[in-house]
Amino acid sequence: FETEKSLFELLGAKNSKSVNVFGFLSFCRSVFEQTANTPKNVIDDGTRAVIMSLTLEQLAGKLTLLSEEKNRGIPDLMISTLKECKKSGVTSDMLRAAAENIDDNTVKTKLNETALVFDSFDAIVSQSYIDPLDDLDRVYNILLENNDLFSGYTLFADSFSGFTAQQLKLIRLLMNRCGNTYIALTLDPENAQN
């Protein structure tokens, strides 16, 4: 709300109507609405936990290191890892590729089992649900299919201290699509260096 208020004061009532202010989540919602891709059956953390437990249960015979029988904390660990990997743009194929280059059998097994869990989890989710952890990737794909969306717009990204890999991928696409792009990062002046 502060950004909208500042823009209203700076541009006036008439000109501020031609400006849209978004965070990444609201940007996703806007793109979904504009393109009639509004997600239905969106999972929340509770549903994600149930699906992860179901996934691990179904894979019980295939997992050695990430078995829920050996460690009851595995579902929470896998959900946390899944979230971080999705934000960082790390796919199950990347985990498998990394495993091929690892000599340590324990690390290799963990990477391969993690990839298997992620693939199985996504397969279960895709049958009936939409995972909001994938919203930025879905928006990216929607924008690839709709070349005129945001074409010629001016993009301002302000008050961010950094971006996740998912966000950067989307920003790169928008930078190529928009007429002008301005990015201002929030930095701690005491820790900023030239």
C-alpha angles and dihedrals in degrees: 000000000000092000093050090049092050092049091049090053092045100042103026128234098293099047096039089064089070092059125083119199117204142170113206093266094050090044089056091049090050093051091047090052095045092052099038091245098124106159119240127196093027113186124229130203093276093052090044089055092050092048092047091052090048090049093051091046091053091048096044094116093047099049123080106165099025096046115141088215090065095044126019089199093066096096092056091044092050093048091050091047092047091053093049094046093050092048089048094047093243111152130196088251089057090051090052092048090051090050090056090060096048123095096191106093094206093055091042091053093047091051093048093045091048090052090050092050092049093049092048093046092050091047092054093045093048091058094068113351147056118226113215088211084076097049095103091050091048091050090049090054092045090053091050089055094045106052095177096055107112091354109157094008121135111239123206119184109188138169098021122133092198144328137246119237090257091053093046092052090053093044091052090054092047092047089057092045102043123077094231133010129198122182124188118183125203109238132180103244092211092057098035116113131189 
